[in-house]
Each structure stands twice: as structure tokens, then as C-alpha cells.
Amino acid sequence: MVRSRSHPTTGQLPGVVCKCDSGRHVDVHGKRKEEEFQFLVTFQQPLDDYVANVEGKLEIGGGFFSRTSSQIRFTSSGWLEALCETTSSGSVATSIILNFYLDNINGVLQFADSSPGNFMATARNVTLNTRTIKLTSSAQRFDSGWQNFELNLDYNVKNIDGRLVWLLNPHVPY
């Protein structure tokens, strides 16, 4: 739930069209107004979606699908498979193909600009550590050399009612 108080003169919501600069209003064109105003923005966000205890460390991240999943594995064809809890207290087998979301650009694993990605075609020794949920591999460079990479899938994959979903904008630095 988001509640906010709009600017008394313009009626605009703070942070959308206007901003504060030393207590004076600055409109979107950068023109200063001599009026002063205050606004209050409150919101509620479930922290369980973004914060987790990972091996005794506080981690800020994305989906943390492993907290509500078991029998997690990665197949040689690029599928992440798991038994995921549902809101109806059951569990279902589900999967997501990671090759759809990941690209190898000169030995650097990146999120695919358009689907499908190609990382499986140019990766070797791809493994998933099911304890840390980290995908590791070597990705081929343009010069035919290899570059090692590691990706924590808990930051990018979420269990939504028994379905594995790729998060397009995870809230963690890599």
C-alpha cells in the first residue's frame, strides 16, 4: 500500500514530477519556485522478498526461491528444476530454462537483451551447487579462451505459488 501527500499547489506526487532542493520547489524544467512545502511518503514492502539469512549472513536480493523449494537441480540442457511450495500448502515440480535469460558475451555472463540467450552453447562444465544455489561454469571468449563465472540463482529466481520465475530487475549488485 502506498500513501502520499501531493504538492499543495501543483497536485503532483513527490518524486514523480517535482523534487525538493533546499526546501524550495524545483519544477521539471529546473525553474526555482520560492514557495516551500513538505510532503510525506509512507509505504509497506514485504522484506521477505528481498532479505534472507544466507549461511549466517544477511543478504539483500531477489527471489530466494531456494527457501521454498527442494530437490533443486540443473540439467545438462540448461533447465533449473525444483519441487516448489504453493500457497495451498502443497508442492509441485516445476522448471525454468536459464538459457532463455542468459547470454555469453566474450566470456562474460550477461542477462539476455532478447530471448533466447546463448550461454549454454558457449559454456562448459556448468554445475549448480545446491547448497549455495550458485551456478558456475566457464564461458568461451572470442579468442577461444575460457572465463570462469559464478551466478547466485537465488538473486534472480523466485518461487511464485509453485512456479519458478526469472526476476528481470533483481535488487542486488553483482
C-alpha positions as CSV (number, residue, x, y, z in Angstrom):
1,M,0.0,0.0,0.0
2,V,1.4,3.4,-1.0
3,R,0.1,6.6,0.6
4,S,1.4,10.0,-0.3
5,R,0.5,13.7,0.1
6,S,0.7,15.7,-3.2
7,H,2.3,19.1,-3.6
8,P,-0.3,21.7,-2.3
9,T,0.0,23.9,-5.5
10,T,0.7,21.6,-8.4
11,G,-1.1,18.5,-7.0
12,Q,1.8,16.4,-8.3
13,L,3.1,13.4,-6.3
14,P,6.6,13.9,-4.9
15,G,9.4,12.1,-6.8
16,V,7.3,11.7,-9.9
17,V,7.3,15.2,-11.4
18,C,8.9,17.5,-8.8
19,K,11.8,17.4,-6.4
20,C,13.0,19.3,-3.4
21,D,16.1,21.5,-3.4
22,S,17.0,23.1,-0.1
23,G,13.3,23.4,0.8
24,R,12.4,25.2,-2.4
25,H,10.3,23.7,-5.2
26,V,12.1,22.9,-8.5
27,D,9.8,22.0,-11.4
28,V,10.7,19.6,-14.1
29,H,12.2,22.4,-16.2
30,G,14.6,23.3,-13.5
31,K,12.9,26.6,-12.6
32,R,13.0,27.5,-9.0
33,K,9.9,28.5,-7.1
34,E,10.1,30.5,-3.9
35,E,7.4,28.5,-2.1
36,E,8.3,25.9,0.4
37,F,6.5,22.7,1.1
38,Q,6.7,19.4,2.9
39,F,5.5,16.0,1.9
40,L,5.2,12.6,3.5
41,V,5.5,9.3,1.7
42,T,4.9,6.0,3.5
43,F,4.9,2.5,2.0
44,Q,4.9,-1.1,3.0
45,Q,7.1,-3.7,1.3
46,P,7.4,-7.3,2.4
47,L,11.1,-7.7,3.4
48,D,11.0,-11.4,2.9
49,D,11.0,-10.8,-0.8
50,Y,14.4,-9.0,-0.6
51,V,16.2,-10.1,2.6
52,A,17.4,-13.5,3.6
53,N,19.8,-15.2,6.0
54,V,22.3,-17.0,3.7
55,E,24.9,-19.1,5.5
56,G,24.7,-16.8,8.5
57,K,25.0,-13.6,6.5
58,L,22.3,-11.0,5.8
59,E,21.7,-10.9,2.1
60,I,19.7,-8.4,0.2
61,G,18.5,-9.9,-3.1
62,G,15.8,-11.0,-5.3
63,G,13.6,-14.1,-5.3
64,F,15.4,-16.5,-2.9
65,F,13.4,-19.4,-4.4
66,S,15.5,-22.0,-2.5
67,R,13.8,-21.1,0.8
68,T,10.5,-22.5,-0.5
69,S,11.9,-25.2,-2.8
70,S,13.6,-28.6,-2.5
71,Q,15.1,-31.2,-4.9
72,I,16.8,-28.4,-6.7
73,R,18.9,-29.4,-9.7
74,F,20.3,-28.1,-13.0
75,T,20.1,-30.2,-16.1
76,S,22.7,-30.6,-18.9
77,S,20.2,-28.9,-21.3
78,G,20.0,-25.7,-19.2
79,W,16.9,-26.3,-17.1
80,L,16.7,-25.4,-13.4
81,E,14.3,-27.8,-11.8
82,A,12.8,-27.8,-8.3
83,L,10.0,-29.0,-6.1
84,C,8.3,-25.7,-5.1
85,E,5.9,-25.0,-2.3
86,T,2.5,-23.5,-3.3
87,T,0.1,-21.2,-1.3
88,S,-2.2,-24.2,-0.9
89,S,0.4,-26.0,1.3
90,G,1.3,-28.4,-1.4
91,S,4.4,-28.7,-3.6
92,V,4.7,-29.1,-7.4
93,A,7.6,-30.0,-9.7
94,T,8.5,-27.0,-11.8
95,S,11.3,-25.8,-14.1
96,I,12.7,-22.8,-15.9
97,I,15.1,-22.8,-18.8
98,L,18.0,-20.5,-17.9
99,N,19.4,-20.3,-21.4
100,F,16.3,-18.1,-22.2
101,Y,17.6,-15.4,-19.9
102,L,21.4,-15.5,-20.0
103,D,24.0,-14.7,-22.7
104,N,27.7,-15.2,-23.0
105,I,29.3,-12.1,-24.4
106,N,33.1,-12.7,-24.9
107,G,33.3,-14.8,-21.8
108,V,31.1,-12.6,-19.6
109,L,27.8,-13.9,-18.5
110,Q,25.1,-11.2,-19.0
111,F,21.3,-11.0,-18.9
112,A,20.0,-11.6,-22.4
113,D,18.8,-8.4,-24.2
114,S,16.3,-10.6,-26.1
115,S,15.3,-14.2,-25.7
116,P,16.6,-16.8,-26.1
117,G,20.1,-16.3,-24.8
118,N,23.0,-18.5,-25.8
119,F,25.1,-19.2,-22.7
120,M,24.7,-23.0,-22.9
121,A,26.1,-23.1,-26.4
122,T,29.4,-21.5,-25.3
123,A,29.8,-22.8,-21.8
124,R,31.5,-25.8,-20.4
125,N,31.4,-27.6,-17.0
126,V,28.2,-25.9,-16.0
127,T,27.3,-27.0,-12.5
128,L,24.9,-25.9,-9.7
129,N,26.0,-26.0,-6.1
130,T,22.7,-26.9,-4.5
131,R,23.9,-25.8,-1.0
132,T,24.7,-22.2,-2.1
133,I,22.5,-22.1,-5.2
134,K,25.4,-20.8,-7.3
135,L,25.7,-21.7,-10.9
136,T,29.4,-22.0,-12.0
137,S,30.9,-22.6,-15.4
138,S,33.5,-21.4,-17.9
139,A,32.3,-19.2,-20.8
140,Q,34.1,-19.1,-24.1
141,R,35.7,-15.8,-25.2
142,F,36.1,-14.5,-28.7
143,D,39.8,-15.6,-28.7
144,S,38.7,-19.2,-27.9
145,G,39.9,-18.9,-24.3
146,W,37.7,-19.5,-21.3
147,Q,36.5,-17.3,-18.5
148,N,35.1,-18.7,-15.2
149,F,31.8,-17.3,-13.9
150,E,29.5,-17.7,-10.9
151,L,25.9,-16.6,-10.5
152,N,23.8,-16.9,-7.4
153,L,20.4,-18.0,-8.8
154,D,18.6,-17.1,-5.6
155,Y,19.1,-13.5,-6.6
156,N,17.3,-13.9,-9.9
157,V,14.8,-16.7,-9.5
158,K,11.6,-16.6,-7.4
159,N,9.0,-19.2,-6.5
160,I,5.6,-17.7,-7.1
161,D,3.0,-20.2,-6.0
162,G,4.9,-23.2,-7.2
163,R,6.2,-21.6,-10.4
164,L,9.8,-20.6,-11.0
165,V,10.0,-17.0,-12.3
166,W,13.1,-15.1,-13.6
167,L,13.3,-11.6,-12.0
168,L,14.2,-9.1,-14.6
169,N,15.4,-6.5,-12.1
170,P,16.8,-8.2,-9.1
171,H,17.7,-5.8,-6.2
172,V,21.3,-6.8,-5.7
173,P,24.7,-5.8,-7.0
174,Y,26.7,-8.5,-8.8
